[in-house]
Amino acid sequence: MSKYLLDKFLFTVDRDPELVERYREEPRAMVEWWEAEEAGRILGSHLDERSTWLSFDDAEREALATHDYPKLFELGAHPFLTLTLFIAMFERDYAEPLGFQLEYAQRLSGYSLPYPDIST
């Protein structure tokens, strides 16, 4: 399991409107593409440097592919990163202001302290 790679996925996808839409419309294909093409890219490098040692485990891959943000929280993904990405994807589907944020809070309300460790 790599909380770093989960957070890297959430961070990089959230910053690219095209990737946000791809992830919304075709999540499984998007996760597979990202893991194969982008997971190894070293962020902040001016060259196309890559690593090869990180990959999602099956639980992470499935949680990402099914937009299962409570599971991502349980796995240790940073809740701010999941919230901001999922707002970008799903806020438009709610008629009321903060509709998605309220659902997010409700779906995570079963967790109590201590929360899952989000350190990477």
N, C-alpha and C positions, 0 to 999 in steps of 0.2 A: 504494500500500500504506500502511496506517495501523496501526502497532503500537499506537498509543494506542487506536484503536477496538476492536481485538482485545482488549486488556486491559480496556477499559471493558465490553465484552460479558461477559467472564469474571467480572469483579468484580461487576457488577450482577446477573447471573443467579444467581451463587453465594449472594447475600444474600437471595434470595426463594425459599422452599421451593416455591411454586407454579410459578415459572419453572424451577426445577431439574427438577421432574417433567415439565413441558411439553417441556423440552429433551431429557430422557431418552426420552420417548415419541414425540415428533414433531419431531426436530431440524431438518429442512429447513423446515417450516412455522414453527417457533419462530424460526429465524434470519431468515427473511423478515419475519415480524411485527416482531421486535425492530429490524431495520434500518429498517423503515418508520416505526415508532412511537416507538422509544426512543433510537435512535442520536444524534439531534440534541438530546436533552434535556441541559441543562447541569446536571451534578451539583453538589449543594450550593447551588443557587439556591432561594430561598424562593418565587420566582415561576416560572411555567411558561416559562422562557426556553429558547429553542432556537437551534441553529445548523443550517445546511443544507449545509455544505461537506464533511462526511466521509461516506464510504461504503466498504463492503468492496470489494476487488477480487475477481475470480472465484476466485482461488486461496484467498483467505481465506474467502470464503463457502462454498466447497466443503469446506474443511477443517473448518469449524465444523459444517456440515450433515451431515458423515459422522463426527463425533467423532474426527477424525484428529489426536490430540494430538501425535504425532511431527512431523507437518507444521506444526502450530501452533508448536511449538518452533523448527522450521527457519525459519519466517516471523518469528520474533522475539517471539512472545507470551511473557509472563513465566511461567517454569515453575512458580512457586509458585501462580499463579492457575489454571493448567490443572490442576495436581495437586489443589488443594483442591476445585474444581468437579467434577472427574471422580471423586474419592473420594466426594463426596456422591451422585453418580449411580450409581456402579457397585460400590462397596465391598460392598453387600448381596448381590451376585451371587457372592461368593467364600465358601467354607466356612472357609478358614483365615484366621487373623488376618493383616492386612497383605497379603492376597492381591492386591488391586488395586495397591497400592503396589509390590509386587515385579514385577508385570507392567509397570507404568509404567517402572520402572527398567530392566528388561530391554529394553523397546522403544526406550528412549532410549540404550541402552548403546553403540550404534554411533557416537555423537557423541564427539568428542574436542576438546580445547582447540585453538584458541580456539572457544568456543561461539558460536552466533549472537548478535548484538548484541540485547539486550533493552531498550536505552534508547529512550525515546519522544521 
